[in-house]
Amino acid sequence: MFTGIVSGTAKVVSIVKKPSFQTHIIELEDSMLFGLKRGASVAHNGCCLTVTEIQGNLVSFDLMQATLQHTNLGVLDEGDFVNIERAAKFGDEIGGHNMSGHISLTATISCIETSENNRTIWFRLEKDKMKYVLAKGYIGIDGCSLTIGEVREHEFCVHLIPETMQRTLFGCRKKGERVNIEFDPQTQAIVDTVERVLANQFS
């Protein structure tokens, strides 16, 4: 379980590629290593991965075919960075919203509007998935718990403060890049339940 409060970014120092399988080795800061053990869960751009090896500040994670296909982790190169969040512990402050680390799909950055003190980023989704995107609701984007701003037919936006841009990859994201999306599970459950009930009533 994660909260969507990204601790910072980490560099992908090595990628070991095999057929339909990769091992990513990232370099974690000392503050992110405290108490970390093999088998622990760490979110990379919001995707929950398991620690397989620790050598000093270098930590290894295995990525299966489904992860490589359905998230933006499959397009990473050595030298790229990822948003990092350690798994939540009992008693931790929940500053964002509960997130599972299971990515729903990816979205494309369609527009970036930058002003002096903030940034608005627009994302494009498949139309049939926009039903889970509600203005003022929660959404997980590259592991960040964010509040949805405006919603259009195929697009939605979020408004970012300087702290978010400095701490996460959103400070350097560009138009056309893919981001990982995790829908708010409560919103998804309500929408799916209502659709199912209505379908049964009119069937």
QUIDA-V242297 format. One record per pair of residues at least 12 apart in sequence whose C-alpha atoms are under 10 Angstrom apart, sorted by sequence separation. I is the first residue (numbers start at 1). J is the second residue. If there is no record, write none. Layout:
# QUIDA-V242297
i=I j=J
i=I j=J
This chain:
# QUIDA-V242297
i=12 j=24
i=13 j=25
i=14 j=26
i=38 j=50
i=39 j=51
i=40 j=52
i=49 j=61
i=50 j=62
i=87 j=99
i=109 j=121
i=110 j=122
i=111 j=123
i=135 j=147
i=136 j=148
i=137 j=149
i=146 j=158
i=147 j=159
i=12 j=25
i=13 j=26
i=14 j=27
i=37 j=50
i=38 j=51
i=39 j=52
i=49 j=62
i=50 j=63
i=87 j=100
i=109 j=122
i=110 j=123
i=111 j=124
i=134 j=147
i=135 j=148
i=136 j=149
i=146 j=159
i=147 j=160
i=11 j=25
i=12 j=26
i=13 j=27
i=37 j=51
i=38 j=52
i=39 j=53
i=49 j=63
i=87 j=101
i=108 j=122
i=109 j=123
i=110 j=124
i=134 j=148
i=135 j=149
i=136 j=150
i=146 j=160
i=10 j=25
i=11 j=26
i=12 j=27
i=36 j=51
i=37 j=52
i=38 j=53
i=49 j=64
i=107 j=122
i=108 j=123
i=109 j=124
i=110 j=125
i=133 j=148
i=134 j=149
i=135 j=150
i=136 j=151
i=10 j=26
i=11 j=27
i=12 j=28
i=37 j=53
i=38 j=54
i=85 j=101
i=107 j=123
i=108 j=124
i=109 j=125
i=133 j=149
i=134 j=150
i=135 j=151
i=9 j=26
i=10 j=27
i=11 j=28
i=37 j=54
i=44 j=61
i=106 j=123
i=107 j=124
i=108 j=125
i=133 j=150
i=134 j=151
i=135 j=152
i=141 j=158
i=9 j=27
i=10 j=28
i=11 j=29
i=26 j=44
i=36 j=54
i=49 j=67
i=106 j=124
i=107 j=125
i=108 j=126
i=123 j=141
i=133 j=151
i=146 j=164
i=9 j=28
i=10 j=29
i=42 j=61
i=48 j=67
i=106 j=125
i=107 j=126
i=133 j=152
i=139 j=158
i=8 j=28
i=9 j=29
i=41 j=61
i=47 j=67
i=105 j=125
i=106 j=126
i=144 j=164
i=8 j=29
i=33 j=54
i=38 j=59
i=105 j=126
i=130 j=151
i=135 j=156
i=10 j=32
i=37 j=59
i=38 j=60
i=39 j=61
i=130 j=152
i=131 j=153
i=133 j=155
i=134 j=156
i=135 j=157
i=136 j=158
i=33 j=56
i=36 j=59
i=38 j=61
i=130 j=153
i=133 j=156
i=135 j=158
i=7 j=31
i=8 j=32
i=33 j=57
i=47 j=71
i=105 j=129
i=130 j=154
i=144 j=168
i=7 j=32
i=32 j=57
i=33 j=58
i=46 j=71
i=47 j=72
i=104 j=129
i=127 j=152
i=128 j=153
i=129 j=154
i=130 j=155
i=143 j=168
i=144 j=169
i=25 j=51
i=30 j=56
i=33 j=59
i=45 j=71
i=47 j=73
i=127 j=153
i=128 j=154
i=130 j=156
i=142 j=168
i=144 j=170
i=25 j=52
i=30 j=57
i=45 j=72
i=122 j=149
i=126 j=153
i=127 j=154
i=142 j=169
i=25 j=53
i=26 j=54
i=27 j=55
i=28 j=56
i=29 j=57
i=44 j=72
i=45 j=73
i=121 j=149
i=122 j=150
i=123 j=151
i=124 j=152
i=125 j=153
i=126 j=154
i=127 j=155
i=142 j=170
i=23 j=52
i=25 j=54
i=27 j=56
i=28 j=57
i=29 j=58
i=44 j=73
i=120 j=149
i=122 j=151
i=124 j=153
i=125 j=154
i=126 j=155
i=141 j=170
i=25 j=55
i=27 j=57
i=28 j=58
i=122 j=152
i=124 j=154
i=125 j=155
i=26 j=57
i=27 j=58
i=28 j=59
i=71 j=102
i=72 j=103
i=123 j=154
i=124 j=155
i=125 j=156
i=25 j=57
i=26 j=58
i=27 j=59
i=71 j=103
i=123 j=155
i=124 j=156
i=25 j=58
i=26 j=59
i=27 j=60
i=70 j=103
i=71 j=104
i=72 j=105
i=122 j=155
i=123 j=156
i=124 j=157
i=10 j=44
i=24 j=58
i=25 j=59
i=26 j=60
i=70 j=104
i=71 j=105
i=72 j=106
i=107 j=141
i=122 j=156
i=123 j=157
i=9 j=44
i=24 j=59
i=25 j=60
i=26 j=61
i=67 j=102
i=70 j=105
i=71 j=106
i=72 j=107
i=106 j=141
i=121 j=156
i=122 j=157
i=123 j=158
i=9 j=45
i=24 j=60
i=25 j=61
i=45 j=81
i=46 j=82
i=47 j=83
i=48 j=84
i=67 j=103
i=69 j=105
i=70 j=106
i=71 j=107
i=104 j=140
i=106 j=142
i=121 j=157
i=122 j=158
i=142 j=178
i=143 j=179
i=144 j=180
i=6 j=43
i=23 j=60
i=24 j=61
i=25 j=62
i=44 j=81
i=45 j=82
i=46 j=83
i=47 j=84
i=48 j=85
i=103 j=140
i=120 j=157
i=121 j=158
i=122 j=159
i=142 j=179
i=143 j=180
i=144 j=181
i=145 j=182
i=6 j=44
i=23 j=61
i=24 j=62
i=44 j=82
i=45 j=83
i=46 j=84
i=47 j=85
i=48 j=86
i=103 j=141
i=120 j=158
i=121 j=159
i=141 j=179
i=142 j=180
i=143 j=181
i=144 j=182
i=2 j=41
i=4 j=43
i=6 j=45
i=22 j=61
i=23 j=62
i=24 j=63
i=43 j=82
i=44 j=83
i=45 j=84
i=46 j=85
i=48 j=87
i=101 j=140
i=103 j=142
i=119 j=158
i=120 j=159
i=121 j=160
i=140 j=179
i=141 j=180
i=142 j=181
i=143 j=182
i=145 j=184
i=1 j=41
i=2 j=42
i=6 j=46
i=22 j=62
i=23 j=63
i=43 j=83
i=44 j=84
i=45 j=85
i=98 j=138
i=99 j=139
i=100 j=140
i=103 j=143
i=119 j=159
i=120 j=160
i=140 j=180
i=141 j=181
i=142 j=182
i=1 j=42
i=2 j=43
i=4 j=45
i=21 j=62
i=22 j=63
i=23 j=64
i=43 j=84
i=44 j=85
i=97 j=138
i=99 j=140
i=101 j=142
i=118 j=159
i=119 j=160
i=120 j=161
i=140 j=181
i=141 j=182
i=1 j=43
i=4 j=46
i=21 j=63
i=22 j=64
i=42 j=84
i=43 j=85
i=44 j=86
i=96 j=138
i=97 j=139
i=98 j=140
i=101 j=143
i=118 j=160
i=119 j=161
i=139 j=181
i=140 j=182
i=141 j=183
i=3 j=46
i=20 j=63
i=21 j=64
i=22 j=65
i=42 j=85
i=43 j=86
i=96 j=139
i=97 j=140
i=100 j=143
i=117 j=160
i=118 j=161
i=119 j=162
i=139 j=182
i=140 j=183
i=2 j=46
i=14 j=58
i=20 j=64
i=21 j=65
i=41 j=85
i=42 j=86
i=43 j=87
i=96 j=140
i=99 j=143
i=111 j=155
i=117 j=161
i=118 j=162
i=138 j=182
i=139 j=183
i=140 j=184
i=13 j=58
i=15 j=60
i=19 j=64
i=20 j=65
i=21 j=66
i=22 j=67
i=41 j=86
i=42 j=87
i=99 j=144
i=110 j=155
i=112 j=157
i=114 j=159
i=117 j=162
i=118 j=163
i=119 j=164
i=138 j=183
i=139 j=184
i=2 j=48
i=12 j=58
i=13 j=59
i=14 j=60
i=15 j=61
i=16 j=62
i=17 j=63
i=19 j=65
i=20 j=66
i=21 j=67
i=22 j=68
i=40 j=86
i=41 j=87
i=42 j=88
i=99 j=145
i=109 j=155
i=110 j=156
i=111 j=157
i=113 j=159
i=114 j=160
i=116 j=162
i=118 j=164
i=119 j=165
i=137 j=183
i=138 j=184
i=139 j=185
i=1 j=48
i=11 j=58
i=12 j=59
i=15 j=62
i=20 j=67
i=21 j=68
i=40 j=87
i=41 j=88
i=97 j=144
i=98 j=145
i=108 j=155
i=109 j=156
i=110 j=157
i=118 j=165
i=137 j=184
i=138 j=185
i=12 j=60
i=20 j=68
i=96 j=144
i=97 j=145
i=107 j=155
i=109 j=157
i=138 j=186
i=139 j=187
i=20 j=69
i=24 j=73
i=96 j=145
i=97 j=146
i=121 j=170
i=138 j=187
i=36 j=86
i=95 j=145
i=96 j=146
i=133 j=183
i=134 j=184
i=137 j=187
i=22 j=73
i=48 j=99
i=96 j=147
i=119 j=170
i=132 j=183
i=133 j=184
i=22 j=74
i=24 j=76
i=26 j=78
i=32 j=84
i=47 j=99
i=48 j=100
i=49 j=101
i=119 j=171
i=121 j=173
i=123 j=175
i=124 j=176
i=132 j=184
i=21 j=74
i=24 j=77
i=25 j=78
i=26 j=79
i=32 j=85
i=33 j=86
i=46 j=99
i=47 j=100
i=48 j=101
i=49 j=102
i=121 j=174
i=122 j=175
i=123 j=176
i=132 j=185
i=134 j=187
i=24 j=78
i=26 j=80
i=27 j=81
i=32 j=86
i=46 j=100
i=47 j=101
i=48 j=102
i=121 j=175
i=123 j=177
i=124 j=178
i=129 j=183
i=132 j=186
i=133 j=187
i=26 j=81
i=46 j=101
i=47 j=102
i=48 j=103
i=123 j=178
i=132 j=187
i=133 j=188
i=26 j=82
i=28 j=84
i=45 j=101
i=46 j=102
i=47 j=103
i=123 j=179
i=125 j=181
i=131 j=187
i=132 j=188
i=43 j=100
i=44 j=101
i=46 j=103
i=47 j=104
i=131 j=188
i=132 j=189
i=43 j=101
i=45 j=103
i=84 j=142
i=85 j=143
i=132 j=190
i=42 j=101
i=43 j=102
i=83 j=142
i=84 j=143
i=85 j=144
i=129 j=188
i=132 j=191
i=41 j=101
i=82 j=142
i=83 j=143
i=84 j=144
i=131 j=191
i=132 j=192
i=15 j=76
i=82 j=143
i=83 j=144
i=112 j=173
i=131 j=192
i=15 j=77
i=16 j=78
i=112 j=174
i=14 j=77
i=15 j=78
i=111 j=174
i=112 j=175
i=12 j=76
i=13 j=77
i=14 j=78
i=15 j=79
i=109 j=173
i=110 j=174
i=111 j=175
i=12 j=77
i=13 j=78
i=14 j=79
i=109 j=174
i=110 j=175
i=111 j=176
i=12 j=78
i=13 j=79
i=14 j=80
i=108 j=174
i=109 j=175
i=110 j=176
i=11 j=78
i=12 j=79
i=13 j=80
i=108 j=175
i=109 j=176
i=110 j=177
i=11 j=79
i=12 j=80
i=13 j=81
i=108 j=176
i=109 j=177
i=110 j=178
i=10 j=79
i=11 j=80
i=12 j=81
i=107 j=176
i=108 j=177
i=109 j=178
i=10 j=80
i=11 j=81
i=12 j=82
i=72 j=142
i=107 j=177
i=108 j=178
i=109 j=179
i=9 j=80
i=10 j=81
i=11 j=82
i=71 j=142
i=106 j=177
i=107 j=178
i=108 j=179
i=9 j=81
i=10 j=82
i=11 j=83
i=106 j=178
i=107 j=179
i=108 j=180
i=8 j=81
i=9 j=82
i=10 j=83
i=11 j=84
i=105 j=178
i=106 j=179
i=107 j=180
i=108 j=181
i=8 j=82
i=9 j=83
i=10 j=84
i=105 j=179
i=106 j=180
i=107 j=181
i=8 j=83
i=9 j=84
i=105 j=180
i=106 j=181
i=7 j=83
i=8 j=84
i=9 j=85
i=104 j=180
i=105 j=181
i=106 j=182
i=6 j=83
i=7 j=84
i=8 j=85
i=103 j=180
i=104 j=181
i=105 j=182
i=5 j=83
i=6 j=84
i=7 j=85
i=102 j=180
i=103 j=181
i=104 j=182
i=105 j=183
i=5 j=84
i=6 j=85
i=7 j=86
i=102 j=181
i=103 j=182
i=104 j=183
i=4 j=84
i=5 j=85
i=6 j=86
i=101 j=181
i=102 j=182
i=103 j=183
i=104 j=184
i=4 j=85
i=5 j=86
i=101 j=182
i=102 j=183
i=3 j=85
i=4 j=86
i=100 j=182
i=2 j=85
i=3 j=86
i=4 j=87
i=5 j=88
i=84 j=167
i=99 j=182
i=100 j=183
i=2 j=86
i=3 j=87
i=4 j=88
i=83 j=167
i=84 j=168
i=99 j=183
i=100 j=184
i=1 j=86
i=2 j=87
i=3 j=88
i=83 j=168
i=99 j=184
i=100 j=185
i=1 j=87
i=2 j=88
i=3 j=89
i=82 j=168
i=83 j=169
i=98 j=184
i=99 j=185
i=1 j=88
i=2 j=89
i=81 j=168
i=82 j=169
i=83 j=170
i=97 j=184
i=98 j=185
i=1 j=89
i=81 j=169
i=97 j=185
i=98 j=186
i=3 j=92
i=5 j=94
i=3 j=93
i=4 j=94
i=5 j=95
i=6 j=96
i=3 j=94
i=4 j=95
i=5 j=96
i=2 j=94
i=3 j=95
i=4 j=96
i=5 j=97
i=3 j=96
i=4 j=97
i=2 j=96
i=3 j=97
i=4 j=98
i=46 j=140
i=2 j=97
i=3 j=98
i=4 j=99
i=45 j=140
i=46 j=141
i=47 j=142
i=48 j=143
i=2 j=98
i=3 j=99
i=4 j=100
i=45 j=141
i=46 j=142
i=47 j=143
i=1 j=98
i=2 j=99
i=3 j=100
i=4 j=101
i=45 j=142
i=46 j=143
i=1 j=99
i=2 j=100
i=3 j=101
i=44 j=142
i=45 j=143
i=46 j=144
i=1 j=100
i=2 j=101
i=43 j=142
i=44 j=143
i=45 j=144
i=46 j=145
i=1 j=101
i=43 j=143
i=1 j=102
i=75 j=178
i=72 j=177
i=73 j=178
i=72 j=178
i=73 j=179
i=71 j=178
i=72 j=179
i=73 j=180
i=71 j=179
i=72 j=180
i=71 j=180
i=72 j=181
i=70 j=180
i=71 j=181
i=45 j=168
i=45 j=169
i=46 j=179
i=47 j=180
i=45 j=179
i=46 j=180
i=47 j=181
i=4 j=139
i=5 j=140
i=45 j=180
i=46 j=181
i=47 j=182
i=4 j=140
i=6 j=142
i=44 j=180
i=45 j=181
i=46 j=182
i=3 j=140
i=4 j=141
i=6 j=143
i=7 j=144
i=4 j=142
i=5 j=143
i=6 j=144
i=4 j=143
i=5 j=144
i=6 j=145
i=3 j=143
i=4 j=144
i=5 j=145
i=2 j=143
i=3 j=144
i=4 j=145
i=5 j=146
i=2 j=144
i=3 j=145
i=4 j=146
i=2 j=145
i=8 j=164
i=9 j=166
i=6 j=164
i=8 j=166
i=9 j=167
i=10 j=168
i=5 j=164
i=8 j=167
i=9 j=168
i=7 j=167
i=8 j=168
i=9 j=169
i=6 j=167
i=7 j=168
i=8 j=169
i=5 j=167
i=6 j=168
i=5 j=168
i=6 j=169
